Amino acid sequence: MLTPAEVLNAYFLETRCQLLEIGATLDRLDRAAAPGTAAKGLADERLAKIYQSLALLAERETTPDRAERLLNLFSDPA
């Protein structure tokens, strides 16, 4: 099993890249929205799930089952 420092060393750059891609996608959504509005106001369940997943990932004090919780979130048909 890897130590926390080894995990960061191994996965930091890849994770950083993925987070940058998420930020870029959200920027594209905002630019595509009507002038003066933000994509956050879109009534689209997929976008709502993206924001829910970001909130889930931002929880510092949580159990180590984030991936499972994300899978459940995105597999929920609602």
PDB file with SEQRES, HELIX, SHEET and CRYST1 records, atoms N, CA, C and O in Angstrom:
SEQRES   1 A   78  MET LEU THR PRO ALA GLU VAL LEU ASN ALA TYR PHE LEU          
SEQRES   2 A   78  GLU THR ARG CYS GLN LEU LEU GLU ILE GLY ALA THR LEU          
SEQRES   3 A   78  ASP ARG LEU ASP ARG ALA ALA ALA PRO GLY THR ALA ALA          
SEQRES   4 A   78  LYS GLY LEU ALA ASP GLU ARG LEU ALA LYS ILE TYR GLN          
SEQRES   5 A   78  SER LEU ALA LEU LEU ALA GLU ARG GLU THR THR PRO ASP          
SEQRES   6 A   78  ARG ALA GLU ARG LEU LEU ASN LEU PHE SER ASP PRO ALA          
HELIX    1 AA1 PRO A    4  ALA A   32  1                                  29    
HELIX    2 AA2 ALA A   39  GLY A   41  5                                   3    
HELIX    3 AA3 GLU A   45  ALA A   58  1                                  14    
HELIX    4 AA4 ARG A   66  SER A   75  1                                  10    
CRYST1    1.000    1.000    1.000  90.00  90.00  90.00 P 1           1          
ATOM      1  N   MET A   1       0.838  -1.171   0.000  1.00  0.00           N  
ATOM      2  CA  MET A   1       0.000   0.000   0.000  1.00  0.00           C  
ATOM      3  C   MET A   1       0.890   1.244   0.000  1.00  0.00           C  
ATOM      4  O   MET A   1       1.918   1.291   0.675  1.00  0.00           O  
ATOM      5  N   LEU A   2       0.475   2.237  -0.764  1.00  0.00           N  
ATOM      6  CA  LEU A   2       1.238   3.475  -0.861  1.00  0.00           C  
ATOM      7  C   LEU A   2       0.969   4.381   0.332  1.00  0.00           C  
ATOM      8  O   LEU A   2      -0.100   4.333   0.941  1.00  0.00           O  
ATOM      9  N   THR A   3       1.952   5.203   0.651  1.00  0.00           N  
ATOM     10  CA  THR A   3       1.758   6.226   1.673  1.00  0.00           C  
ATOM     11  C   THR A   3       1.011   7.406   1.037  1.00  0.00           C  
ATOM     12  O   THR A   3       0.959   7.505  -0.189  1.00  0.00           O  
ATOM     13  N   PRO A   4       0.432   8.301   1.849  1.00  0.00           N  
ATOM     14  CA  PRO A   4      -0.223   9.472   1.264  1.00  0.00           C  
ATOM     15  C   PRO A   4       0.703  10.288   0.358  1.00  0.00           C  
ATOM     16  O   PRO A   4       0.281  10.758  -0.698  1.00  0.00           O  
ATOM     17  N   ALA A   5       1.951  10.457   0.766  1.00  0.00           N  
ATOM     18  CA  ALA A   5       2.903  11.209  -0.062  1.00  0.00           C  
ATOM     19  C   ALA A   5       3.159  10.507  -1.393  1.00  0.00           C  
ATOM     20  O   ALA A   5       3.284  11.164  -2.426  1.00  0.00           O  
ATOM     21  N   GLU A   6       3.238   9.192  -1.374  1.00  0.00           N  
ATOM     22  CA  GLU A   6       3.455   8.439  -2.611  1.00  0.00           C  
ATOM     23  C   GLU A   6       2.244   8.543  -3.537  1.00  0.00           C  
ATOM     24  O   GLU A   6       2.398   8.631  -4.755  1.00  0.00           O  
ATOM     25  N   VAL A   7       1.049   8.534  -2.962  1.00  0.00           N  
ATOM     26  CA  VAL A   7      -0.161   8.695  -3.775  1.00  0.00           C  
ATOM     27  C   VAL A   7      -0.141  10.057  -4.467  1.00  0.00           C  
ATOM     28  O   VAL A   7      -0.414  10.153  -5.664  1.00  0.00           O  
ATOM     29  N   LEU A   8       0.185  11.112  -3.711  1.00  0.00           N  
ATOM     30  CA  LEU A   8       0.259  12.447  -4.320  1.00  0.00           C  
ATOM     31  C   LEU A   8       1.322  12.507  -5.401  1.00  0.00           C  
ATOM     32  O   LEU A   8       1.095  13.071  -6.471  1.00  0.00           O  
ATOM     33  N   ASN A   9       2.481  11.927  -5.125  1.00  0.00           N  
ATOM     34  CA  ASN A   9       3.552  11.918  -6.124  1.00  0.00           C  
ATOM     35  C   ASN A   9       3.121  11.197  -7.398  1.00  0.00           C  
ATOM     36  O   ASN A   9       3.456  11.625  -8.503  1.00  0.00           O  
ATOM     37  N   ALA A  10       2.393  10.126  -7.242  1.00  0.00           N  
ATOM     38  CA  ALA A  10       2.005   9.315  -8.397  1.00  0.00           C  
ATOM     39  C   ALA A  10       0.846   9.915  -9.192  1.00  0.00           C  
ATOM     40  O   ALA A  10       0.796   9.764 -10.413  1.00  0.00           O  
ATOM     41  N   TYR A  11      -0.083  10.593  -8.520  1.00  0.00           N  
ATOM     42  CA  TYR A  11      -1.332  10.977  -9.183  1.00  0.00           C  
ATOM     43  C   TYR A  11      -1.611  12.473  -9.255  1.00  0.00           C  
ATOM     44  O   TYR A  11      -2.619  12.870  -9.840  1.00  0.00           O  
ATOM     45  N   PHE A  12      -0.764  13.309  -8.687  1.00  0.00           N  
ATOM     46  CA  PHE A  12      -1.049  14.740  -8.641  1.00  0.00           C  
ATOM     47  C   PHE A  12      -1.228  15.352 -10.025  1.00  0.00           C  
ATOM     48  O   PHE A  12      -2.229  16.025 -10.273  1.00  0.00           O  
ATOM     49  N   LEU A  13      -0.290  15.135 -10.918  1.00  0.00           N  
ATOM     50  CA  LEU A  13      -0.360  15.785 -12.235  1.00  0.00           C  
ATOM     51  C   LEU A  13      -1.578  15.325 -13.039  1.00  0.00           C  
ATOM     52  O   LEU A  13      -2.225  16.137 -13.700  1.00  0.00           O  
ATOM     53  N   GLU A  14      -1.889  14.040 -12.988  1.00  0.00           N  
ATOM     54  CA  GLU A  14      -3.063  13.523 -13.697  1.00  0.00           C  
ATOM     55  C   GLU A  14      -4.347  14.117 -13.119  1.00  0.00           C  
ATOM     56  O   GLU A  14      -5.248  14.504 -13.864  1.00  0.00           O  
ATOM     57  N   THR A  15      -4.426  14.186 -11.802  1.00  0.00           N  
ATOM     58  CA  THR A  15      -5.612  14.754 -11.154  1.00  0.00           C  
ATOM     59  C   THR A  15      -5.741  16.231 -11.472  1.00  0.00           C  
ATOM     60  O   THR A  15      -6.837  16.717 -11.750  1.00  0.00           O  
ATOM     61  N   ARG A  16      -4.631  16.942 -11.433  1.00  0.00           N  
ATOM     62  CA  ARG A  16      -4.626  18.369 -11.788  1.00  0.00           C  
ATOM     63  C   ARG A  16      -5.156  18.569 -13.201  1.00  0.00           C  
ATOM     64  O   ARG A  16      -5.958  19.471 -13.443  1.00  0.00           O  
ATOM     65  N   CYS A  17      -4.718  17.740 -14.123  1.00  0.00           N  
ATOM     66  CA  CYS A  17      -5.170  17.821 -15.511  1.00  0.00           C  
ATOM     67  C   CYS A  17      -6.679  17.596 -15.613  1.00  0.00           C  
ATOM     68  O   CYS A  17      -7.372  18.314 -16.334  1.00  0.00           O  
ATOM     69  N   GLN A  18      -7.177  16.604 -14.895  1.00  0.00           N  
ATOM     70  CA  GLN A  18      -8.609  16.310 -14.931  1.00  0.00           C  
ATOM     71  C   GLN A  18      -9.427  17.459 -14.348  1.00  0.00           C  
ATOM     72  O   GLN A  18     -10.490  17.795 -14.870  1.00  0.00           O  
ATOM     73  N   LEU A  19      -8.932  18.063 -13.265  1.00  0.00           N  
ATOM     74  CA  LEU A  19      -9.635  19.203 -12.671  1.00  0.00           C  
ATOM     75  C   LEU A  19      -9.627  20.411 -13.611  1.00  0.00           C  
ATOM     76  O   LEU A  19     -10.620  21.131 -13.710  1.00  0.00           O  
ATOM     77  N   LEU A  20      -8.516  20.626 -14.291  1.00  0.00           N  
ATOM     78  CA  LEU A  20      -8.460  21.715 -15.268  1.00  0.00           C  
ATOM     79  C   LEU A  20      -9.452  21.492 -16.403  1.00  0.00           C  
ATOM     80  O   LEU A  20     -10.079  22.438 -16.879  1.00  0.00           O  
ATOM     81  N   GLU A  21      -9.594  20.250 -16.832  1.00  0.00           N  
ATOM     82  CA  GLU A  21     -10.556  19.933 -17.890  1.00  0.00           C  
ATOM     83  C   GLU A  21     -11.983  20.193 -17.425  1.00  0.00           C  
ATOM     84  O   GLU A  21     -12.801  20.698 -18.194  1.00  0.00           O  
ATOM     85  N   ILE A  22     -12.293  19.853 -16.170  1.00  0.00           N  
ATOM     86  CA  ILE A  22     -13.628  20.137 -15.630  1.00  0.00           C  
ATOM     87  C   ILE A  22     -13.865  21.643 -15.609  1.00  0.00           C  
ATOM     88  O   ILE A  22     -14.930  22.110 -16.012  1.00  0.00           O  
ATOM     89  N   GLY A  23     -12.881  22.400 -15.142  1.00  0.00           N  
ATOM     90  CA  GLY A  23     -13.013  23.852 -15.127  1.00  0.00           C  
ATOM     91  C   GLY A  23     -13.214  24.415 -16.523  1.00  0.00           C  
ATOM     92  O   GLY A  23     -14.026  25.319 -16.717  1.00  0.00           O  
ATOM     93  N   ALA A  24     -12.486  23.892 -17.491  1.00  0.00           N  
ATOM     94  CA  ALA A  24     -12.624  24.362 -18.871  1.00  0.00           C  
ATOM     95  C   ALA A  24     -14.013  24.043 -19.431  1.00  0.00           C  
ATOM     96  O   ALA A  24     -14.599  24.858 -20.143  1.00  0.00           O  
ATOM     97  N   THR A  25     -14.534  22.869 -19.113  1.00  0.00           N  
ATOM     98  CA  THR A  25     -15.876  22.496 -19.576  1.00  0.00           C  
ATOM     99  C   THR A  25     -16.922  23.426 -18.984  1.00  0.00           C  
ATOM    100  O   THR A  25     -17.825  23.877 -19.689  1.00  0.00           O  
ATOM    101  N   LEU A  26     -16.806  23.717 -17.681  1.00  0.00           N  
ATOM    102  CA  LEU A  26     -17.764  24.635 -17.055  1.00  0.00           C  
ATOM    103  C   LEU A  26     -17.643  26.038 -17.650  1.00  0.00           C  
ATOM    104  O   LEU A  26     -18.652  26.723 -17.817  1.00  0.00           O  
ATOM    105  N   ASP A  27     -16.417  26.477 -17.974  1.00  0.00           N  
ATOM    106  CA  ASP A  27     -16.233  27.762 -18.647  1.00  0.00           C  
ATOM    107  C   ASP A  27     -16.923  27.770 -20.013  1.00  0.00           C  
ATOM    108  O   ASP A  27     -17.561  28.756 -20.381  1.00  0.00           O  
ATOM    109  N   ARG A  28     -16.795  26.666 -20.765  1.00  0.00           N  
ATOM    110  CA  ARG A  28     -17.448  26.578 -22.077  1.00  0.00           C  
ATOM    111  C   ARG A  28     -18.964  26.666 -21.930  1.00  0.00           C  
ATOM    112  O   ARG A  28     -19.629  27.328 -22.727  1.00  0.00           O  
ATOM    113  N   LEU A  29     -19.508  26.007 -20.923  1.00  0.00           N  
ATOM    114  CA  LEU A  29     -20.951  26.071 -20.675  1.00  0.00           C  
ATOM    115  C   LEU A  29     -21.394  27.497 -20.369  1.00  0.00           C  
ATOM    116  O   LEU A  29     -22.406  27.967 -20.888  1.00  0.00           O  
ATOM    117  N   ASP A  30     -20.628  28.180 -19.522  1.00  0.00           N  
ATOM    118  CA  ASP A  30     -20.973  29.561 -19.180  1.00  0.00           C  
ATOM    119  C   ASP A  30     -20.886  30.474 -20.404  1.00  0.00           C  
ATOM    120  O   ASP A  30     -21.737  31.345 -20.586  1.00  0.00           O  
ATOM    121  N   ARG A  31     -19.873  30.284 -21.237  1.00  0.00           N  
ATOM    122  CA  ARG A  31     -19.753  31.114 -22.443  1.00  0.00           C  
ATOM    123  C   ARG A  31     -20.865  30.817 -23.440  1.00  0.00           C  
ATOM    124  O   ARG A  31     -21.280  31.705 -24.186  1.00  0.00           O  
ATOM    125  N   ALA A  32     -21.348  29.586 -23.462  1.00  0.00           N  
ATOM    126  CA  ALA A  32     -22.413  29.201 -24.394  1.00  0.00           C  
ATOM    127  C   ALA A  32     -23.785  29.672 -23.923  1.00  0.00           C  
ATOM    128  O   ALA A  32     -24.724  29.731 -24.717  1.00  0.00           O  
ATOM    129  N   ALA A  33     -23.908  30.007 -22.642  1.00  0.00           N  
ATOM    130  CA  ALA A  33     -25.192  30.471 -22.104  1.00  0.00           C  
ATOM    131  C   ALA A  33     -25.509  31.856 -22.660  1.00  0.00           C  
ATOM    132  O   ALA A  33     -24.629  32.564 -23.149  1.00  0.00           O  
ATOM    133  N   ALA A  34     -26.761  32.218 -22.576  1.00  0.00           N  
ATOM    134  CA  ALA A  34     -27.181  33.538 -23.048  1.00  0.00           C  
ATOM    135  C   ALA A  34     -26.414  34.629 -22.298  1.00  0.00           C  
ATOM    136  O   ALA A  34     -26.089  34.458 -21.123  1.00  0.00           O  
ATOM    137  N   PRO A  35     -26.124  35.743 -22.965  1.00  0.00           N  
ATOM    138  CA  PRO A  35     -25.402  36.835 -22.303  1.00  0.00           C  
ATOM    139  C   PRO A  35     -26.122  37.279 -21.021  1.00  0.00           C  
ATOM    140  O   PRO A  35     -27.344  37.432 -20.993  1.00  0.00           O  
ATOM    141  N   GLY A  36     -25.326  37.480 -19.966  1.00  0.00           N  
ATOM    142  CA  GLY A  36     -25.887  37.926 -18.700  1.00  0.00           C  
ATOM    143  C   GLY A  36     -26.419  36.806 -17.831  1.00  0.00           C  
ATOM    144  O   GLY A  36     -26.902  37.060 -16.727  1.00  0.00           O  
ATOM    145  N   THR A  37     -26.341  35.565 -18.308  1.00  0.00           N  
ATOM    146  CA  THR A  37     -26.780  34.422 -17.502  1.00  0.00           C  
ATOM    147  C   THR A  37     -25.616  33.463 -17.354  1.00  0.00           C  
ATOM    148  O   THR A  37     -24.619  33.568 -18.069  1.00  0.00           O  
ATOM    149  N   ALA A  38     -25.740  32.545 -16.442  1.00  0.00           N  
ATOM    150  CA  ALA A  38     -24.707  31.523 -16.252  1.00  0.00           C  
ATOM    151  C   ALA A  38     -25.307  30.160 -16.538  1.00  0.00           C  
ATOM    152  O   ALA A  38     -26.509  29.951 -16.371  1.00  0.00           O  
ATOM    153  N   ALA A  39     -24.470  29.245 -16.965  1.00  0.00           N  
ATOM    154  CA  ALA A  39     -24.937  27.895 -17.272  1.00  0.00           C  
ATOM    155  C   ALA A  39     -25.489  27.208 -16.027  1.00  0.00           C  
ATOM    156  O   ALA A  39     -26.265  26.258 -16.135  1.00  0.00           O  
ATOM    157  N   LYS A  40     -25.088  27.688 -14.828  1.00  0.00           N  
ATOM    158  CA  LYS A  40     -25.581  27.084 -13.595  1.00  0.00           C  
ATOM    159  C   LYS A  40     -27.100  27.141 -13.525  1.00  0.00           C  
ATOM    160  O   LYS A  40     -27.723  26.330 -12.840  1.00  0.00           O  
ATOM    161  N   GLY A  41     -27.696  28.095 -14.232  1.00  0.00           N  
ATOM    162  CA  GLY A  41     -29.143  28.227 -14.226  1.00  0.00           C  
ATOM    163  C   GLY A  41     -29.854  27.277 -15.175  1.00  0.00           C  
ATOM    164  O   GLY A  41     -31.084  27.239 -15.199  1.00  0.00           O  
ATOM    165  N   LEU A  42     -29.114  26.521 -15.946  1.00  0.00           N  
ATOM    166  CA  LEU A  42     -29.721  25.572 -16.871  1.00  0.00           C  
ATOM    167  C   LEU A  42     -30.500  24.509 -16.100  1.00  0.00           C  
ATOM    168  O   LEU A  42     -30.038  24.006 -15.077  1.00  0.00           O  
ATOM    169  N   ALA A  43     -31.653  24.184 -16.591  1.00  0.00           N  
ATOM    170  CA  ALA A  43     -32.454  23.129 -15.963  1.00  0.00           C  
ATOM    171  C   ALA A  43     -32.086  21.795 -16.606  1.00  0.00           C  
ATOM    172  O   ALA A  43     -32.898  21.191 -17.306  1.00  0.00           O  
ATOM    173  N   ASP A  44     -30.882  21.348 -16.369  1.00  0.00           N  
ATOM    174  CA  ASP A  44     -30.391  20.101 -16.942  1.00  0.00           C  
ATOM    175  C   ASP A  44     -29.859  19.238 -15.814  1.00  0.00           C  
ATOM    176  O   ASP A  44     -28.939  19.633 -15.097  1.00  0.00           O  
ATOM    177  N   GLU A  45     -30.436  18.066 -15.662  1.00  0.00           N  
ATOM    178  CA  GLU A  45     -30.052  17.171 -14.568  1.00  0.00           C  
ATOM    179  C   GLU A  45     -28.588  16.761 -14.658  1.00  0.00           C  
ATOM    180  O   GLU A  45     -27.960  16.523 -13.627  1.00  0.00           O  
ATOM    181  N   ARG A  46     -28.030  16.672 -15.854  1.00  0.00           N  
ATOM    182  CA  ARG A  46     -26.620  16.296 -15.987  1.00  0.00           C  
ATOM    183  C   ARG A  46     -25.712  17.344 -15.358  1.00  0.00           C  
ATOM    184  O   ARG A  46     -24.754  17.010 -14.660  1.00  0.00           O  
ATOM    185  N   LEU A  47     -26.018  18.613 -15.609  1.00  0.00           N  
ATOM    186  CA  LEU A  47     -25.217  19.683 -15.025  1.00  0.00           C  
ATOM    187  C   LEU A  47     -25.378  19.701 -13.509  1.00  0.00           C  
ATOM    188  O   LEU A  47     -24.415  19.934 -12.779  1.00  0.00           O  
ATOM    189  N   ALA A  48     -26.594  19.454 -13.044  1.00  0.00           N  
ATOM    190  CA  ALA A  48     -26.826  19.382 -11.602  1.00  0.00           C  
ATOM    191  C   ALA A  48     -25.982  18.273 -10.980  1.00  0.00           C  
ATOM    192  O   ALA A  48     -25.438  18.446  -9.889  1.00  0.00           O  
ATOM    193  N   LYS A  49     -25.871  17.146 -11.661  1.00  0.00           N  
ATOM    194  CA  LYS A  49     -25.068  16.035 -11.144  1.00  0.00           C  
ATOM    195  C   LYS A  49     -23.578  16.379 -11.133  1.00  0.00           C  
ATOM    196  O   LYS A  49     -22.847  15.945 -10.242  1.00  0.00           O  
ATOM    197  N   ILE A  50     -23.133  17.147 -12.109  1.00  0.00           N  
ATOM    198  CA  ILE A  50     -21.737  17.582 -12.113  1.00  0.00           C  
ATOM    199  C   ILE A  50     -21.455  18.425 -10.875  1.00  0.00           C  
ATOM    200  O   ILE A  50     -20.456  18.213 -10.187  1.00  0.00           O  
ATOM    201  N   TYR A  51     -22.342  19.386 -10.593  1.00  0.00           N  
ATOM    202  CA  TYR A  51     -22.143  20.232  -9.415  1.00  0.00           C  
ATOM    203  C   TYR A  51     -22.278  19.426  -8.120  1.00  0.00           C  
ATOM    204  O   TYR A  51     -21.562  19.697  -7.155  1.00  0.00           O  
ATOM    205  N   GLN A  52     -23.176  18.451  -8.081  1.00  0.00           N  
ATOM    206  CA  GLN A  52     -23.298  17.589  -6.898  1.00  0.00           C  
ATOM    207  C   GLN A  52     -22.020  16.780  -6.698  1.00  0.00           C  
ATOM    208  O   GLN A  52     -21.569  16.592  -5.568  1.00  0.00           O  
ATOM    209  N   SER A  53     -21.444  16.308  -7.786  1.00  0.00           N  
ATOM    210  CA  SER A  53     -20.219  15.521  -7.673  1.00  0.00           C  
ATOM    211  C   SER A  53     -19.062  16.391  -7.189  1.00  0.00           C  
ATOM    212  O   SER A  53     -18.225  15.925  -6.416  1.00  0.00           O  
ATOM    213  N   LEU A  54     -19.003  17.645  -7.629  1.00  0.00           N  
ATOM    214  CA  LEU A  54     -17.947  18.541  -7.154  1.00  0.00           C  
ATOM    215  C   LEU A  54     -18.089  18.806  -5.660  1.00  0.00           C  
ATOM    216  O   LEU A  54     -17.092  18.863  -4.940  1.00  0.00           O  
ATOM    217  N   ALA A  55     -19.325  18.969  -5.193  1.00  0.00           N  
ATOM    218  CA  ALA A  55     -19.556  19.163  -3.758  1.00  0.00           C  
ATOM    219  C   ALA A  55     -19.141  17.915  -2.978  1.00  0.00           C  
ATOM    220  O   ALA A  55     -18.533  18.017  -1.913  1.00  0.00           O  
ATOM    221  N   LEU A  56     -19.466  16.760  -3.504  1.00  0.00           N  
ATOM    222  CA  LEU A  56     -19.086  15.508  -2.851  1.00  0.00           C  
ATOM    223  C   LEU A  56     -17.565  15.418  -2.737  1.00  0.00           C  
ATOM    224  O   LEU A  56     -17.040  15.046  -1.687  1.00  0.00           O  
ATOM    225  N   LEU A  57     -16.863  15.756  -3.808  1.00  0.00           N  
ATOM    226  CA  LEU A  57     -15.406  15.671  -3.812  1.00  0.00           C  
ATOM    227  C   LEU A  57     -14.763  16.712  -2.905  1.00  0.00           C  
ATOM    228  O   LEU A  57     -13.658  16.502  -2.405  1.00  0.00           O  
ATOM    229  N   ALA A  58     -15.442  17.828  -2.691  1.00  0.00           N  
ATOM    230  CA  ALA A  58     -14.890  18.902  -1.871  1.00  0.00           C  
ATOM    231  C   ALA A  58     -14.999  18.623  -0.374  1.00  0.00           C  
ATOM    232  O   ALA A  58     -14.406  19.351   0.422  1.00  0.00           O  
ATOM    233  N   GLU A  59     -15.730  17.604   0.027  1.00  0.00           N  
ATOM    234  CA  GLU A  59     -15.860  17.258   1.442  1.00  0.00           C  
ATOM    235  C   GLU A  59     -14.519  16.741   1.966  1.00  0.00           C  
ATOM    236  O   GLU A  59     -14.065  15.669   1.564  1.00  0.00           O  
ATOM    237  N   ARG A  60     -13.893  17.492   2.852  1.00  0.00           N  
ATOM    238  CA  ARG A  60     -12.591  17.075   3.396  1.00  0.00           C  
ATOM    239  C   ARG A  60     -12.750  15.974   4.435  1.00  0.00           C  
ATOM    240  O   ARG A  60     -11.940  15.049   4.490  1.00  0.00           O  
ATOM    241  N   GLU A  61     -13.783  16.067   5.255  1.00  0.00           N  
ATOM    242  CA  GLU A  61     -14.010  15.078   6.312  1.00  0.00           C  
ATOM    243  C   GLU A  61     -15.078  14.098   5.826  1.00  0.00           C  
ATOM    244  O   GLU A  61     -16.272  14.336   6.005  1.00  0.00           O  
ATOM    245  N   THR A  62     -14.650  13.013   5.220  1.00  0.00           N  
ATOM    246  CA  THR A  62     -15.584  12.037   4.673  1.00  0.00           C  
ATOM    247  C   THR A  62     -14.967  10.649   4.732  1.00  0.00           C  
ATOM    248  O   THR A  62     -13.813  10.492   5.130  1.00  0.00           O  
ATOM    249  N   THR A  63     -15.725   9.662   4.341  1.00  0.00           N  
ATOM    250  CA  THR A  63     -15.213   8.299   4.290  1.00  0.00           C  
ATOM    251  C   THR A  63     -14.531   8.057   2.947  1.00  0.00           C  
ATOM    252  O   THR A  63     -14.837   8.738   1.969  1.00  0.00           O  
ATOM    253  N   PRO A  64     -13.613   7.098   2.890  1.00  0.00           N  
ATOM    254  CA  PRO A  64     -12.879   6.860   1.639  1.00  0.00           C  
ATOM    255  C   PRO A  64     -13.669   6.033   0.622  1.00  0.00           C  
ATOM    256  O   PRO A  64     -13.183   5.020   0.118  1.00  0.00           O  
ATOM    257  N   ASP A  65     -14.884   6.478   0.330  1.00  0.00           N  
ATOM    258  CA  ASP A  65     -15.699   5.789  -0.677  1.00  0.00           C  
ATOM    259  C   ASP A  65     -16.248   6.768  -1.703  1.00  0.00           C  
ATOM    260  O   ASP A  65     -17.354   6.596  -2.216  1.00  0.00           O  
ATOM    261  N   ARG A  66     -15.459   7.800  -1.996  1.00  0.00           N  
ATOM    262  CA  ARG A  66     -15.918   8.837  -2.925  1.00  0.00           C  
ATOM    263  C   ARG A  66     -16.242   8.272  -4.307  1.00  0.00           C  
ATOM    264  O   ARG A  66     -17.258   8.634  -4.901  1.00  0.00           O  
ATOM    265  N   ALA A  67     -15.397   7.400  -4.814  1.00  0.00           N  
ATOM    266  CA  ALA A  67     -15.631   6.850  -6.153  1.00  0.00           C  
ATOM    267  C   ALA A  67     -16.950   6.093  -6.205  1.00  0.00           C  
ATOM    268  O   ALA A  67     -17.709   6.225  -7.165  1.00  0.00           O  
ATOM    269  N   GLU A  68     -17.224   5.299  -5.173  1.00  0.00           N  
ATOM    270  CA  GLU A  68     -18.490   4.565  -5.127  1.00  0.00           C  
ATOM    271  C   GLU A  68     -19.675   5.534  -5.063  1.00  0.00           C  
ATOM    272  O   GLU A  68     -20.685   5.333  -5.736  1.00  0.00           O  
ATOM    273  N   ARG A  69     -19.541   6.572  -4.257  1.00  0.00           N  
ATOM    274  CA  ARG A  69     -20.625   7.551  -4.143  1.00  0.00           C  
ATOM    275  C   ARG A  69     -20.852   8.285  -5.470  1.00  0.00           C  
ATOM    276  O   ARG A  69     -21.990   8.586  -5.832  1.00  0.00           O  
ATOM    277  N   LEU A  70     -19.767   8.570  -6.188  1.00  0.00           N  
ATOM    278  CA  LEU A  70     -19.908   9.203  -7.511  1.00  0.00           C  
ATOM    279  C   LEU A  70     -20.594   8.257  -8.490  1.00  0.00           C  
ATOM    280  O   LEU A  70     -21.466   8.671  -9.253  1.00  0.00           O  
ATOM    281  N   LEU A  71     -20.202   7.001  -8.468  1.00  0.00           N  
ATOM    282  CA  LEU A  71     -20.847   6.023  -9.350  1.00  0.00           C  
ATOM    283  C   LEU A  71     -22.339   5.941  -9.069  1.00  0.00           C  
ATOM    284  O   LEU A  71     -23.148   5.887  -9.996  1.00  0.00           O  
ATOM    285  N   ASN A  72     -22.703   5.931  -7.793  1.00  0.00           N  
ATOM    286  CA  ASN A  72     -24.130   5.912  -7.426  1.00  0.00           C  
ATOM    287  C   ASN A  72     -24.837   7.165  -7.896  1.00  0.00           C  
ATOM    288  O   ASN A  72     -25.960   7.097  -8.396  1.00  0.00           O  
ATOM    289  N   LEU A  73     -24.187   8.318  -7.740  1.00  0.00           N  
ATOM    290  CA  LEU A  73     -24.790   9.573  -8.176  1.00  0.00           C  
ATOM    291  C   LEU A  73     -25.068   9.561  -9.678  1.00  0.00           C  
ATOM    292  O   LEU A  73     -26.155   9.945 -10.113  1.00  0.00           O  
ATOM    293  N   PHE A  74     -24.097   9.126 -10.464  1.00  0.00           N  
ATOM    294  CA  PHE A  74     -24.249   9.164 -11.915  1.00  0.00           C  
ATOM    295  C   PHE A  74     -25.068   8.000 -12.464  1.00  0.00           C  
ATOM    296  O   PHE A  74     -25.511   8.049 -13.611  1.00  0.00           O  
ATOM    297  N   SER A  75     -25.278   6.955 -11.665  1.00  0.00           N  
ATOM    298  CA  SER A  75     -26.109   5.847 -12.143  1.00  0.00           C  
ATOM    299  C   SER A  75     -27.575   6.036 -11.760  1.00  0.00           C  
ATOM    300  O   SER A  75     -28.445   5.319 -12.253  1.00  0.00           O  
ATOM    301  N   ASP A  76     -27.847   6.999 -10.883  1.00  0.00           N  
ATOM    302  CA  ASP A  76     -29.228   7.299 -10.488  1.00  0.00           C  
ATOM    303  C   ASP A  76     -29.955   7.844 -11.707  1.00  0.00           C  
ATOM    304  O   ASP A  76     -29.514   8.834 -12.291  1.00  0.00           O  
ATOM    305  N   PRO A  77     -31.068   7.217 -12.108  1.00  0.00           N  
ATOM    306  CA  PRO A  77     -31.771   7.656 -13.327  1.00  0.00           C  
ATOM    307  C   PRO A  77     -32.425   9.017 -13.217  1.00  0.00           C  
ATOM    308  O   PRO A  77     -32.800   9.592 -14.239  1.00  0.00           O  
ATOM    309  N   ALA A  78     -32.576   9.554 -12.021  1.00  0.00           N  
ATOM    310  CA  ALA A  78     -33.238  10.859 -11.858  1.00  0.00           C  
ATOM    311  C   ALA A  78     -32.372  11.987 -12.313  1.00  0.00           C  
ATOM    312  O   ALA A  78     -32.781  13.146 -12.244  1.00  0.00           O  
TER     313      ALA A  78                                                      
END                                                                             
